[in-house]
Amino acid sequence: MSLTAQEVAIDLGDRSYRIAIGGGLLSSATTYDGLPRAGAALIVSNTTVAPLYMAALRAALSERYPQVHEVRLPDGEAHKDWQTVQKIFDVLLERGCDRKTVLFALGGGVVGDMTGFAAASYMRGVPFVQVPTTLLAQVDSSVGGKTAINHPQGKNMIGAFYQPQLVVCDLDVLDTLPPRELSAGLAEVIKYGPIADMAFMEWLEAHIDALLARDRAALVHAVRRSCEIKAWVVGQDERESGLRAILNFGHTFGHAIEAGMGYGAWLHGEGVGAGMVMAAELSHRLGLVDAAFVQRLTVLIARAGLPTQGPVLDSNDNAGRYLELMRVDKKSEAGEIRFVVIDGPGRAALRSAPDRLVRDVIDACCK
């Protein structure tokens, strides 16, 4: 592990693990010290990331595991489904992998979610490690043990809570991240300010340009603080029975955008960017924050290179289509949509809202 590496602990009793943050971590064999010993490891990646980092990770793991297998999945949210996750099971069975085999998720949130779901399911549970290669995955999806695949009727509706053994956030890999993907990751960074830490939001306002320029010191702070906030939330509510739902700020609207547009048309972070503006506007119309706060958040999201307006999903009844998709959201109860709202700057809450009010928000916030 590099001397500059930092760590954030996820405290979940016997399921506790660490998040390593720094440069040069992916290719260093010592990064993986402490992981379970096994006869084999399987690296799960995709056709975009594998050519960049598969060889380096294989070399690092070969010092620990006698056999290192690999599977390369098609890239993109559109492939986060049963057919693709089956490819992981195919390799595990073809190679005779046992229940001690360790899976390594090398890629963004889609690869991480599918690898975690496969690990939770194969032989009723095998160890896995997250090696996220996007900013979005480093600050959000790789941490906390949520694993899932999509269904045509809803995002992440089939999955399991299953914690990794380790998360390796190597900031060097962000150098190859396309600008659009970097901006998408910033959406998940930005969300932590309004829901939990206004001082962090102020820091982001001062450093958003440095983050877009991939300034290493700025990235270290942003990734670490994001992981610290998520670790604090997950440590209190691992299975999203209450508090953890606040991490979905902007996601109810955002997931509707992703499903309504067709998975992959909008990146997850782009949906969350527009979704946060809509959720903030709903918070304002519920009397929880003032218009100035909504404008402040909107400006920050726009500066990050993210959309601040949602798309039109149905030219005849756009709000109706959004509502239809949002009723499938996992936070809904008995058909009632519950939204993460800002209950004053730096605090979040889960609330329901009348359909007419939600319709007004959608009409105001969509092109």
Order of alpha helices (4+ residues) and beta strands (2+ residues): beta-beta-beta-alpha-beta-alpha-beta-alpha-beta-beta-beta-beta-alpha-alpha-alpha-alpha-alpha-alpha-alpha-alpha-beta-beta-alpha
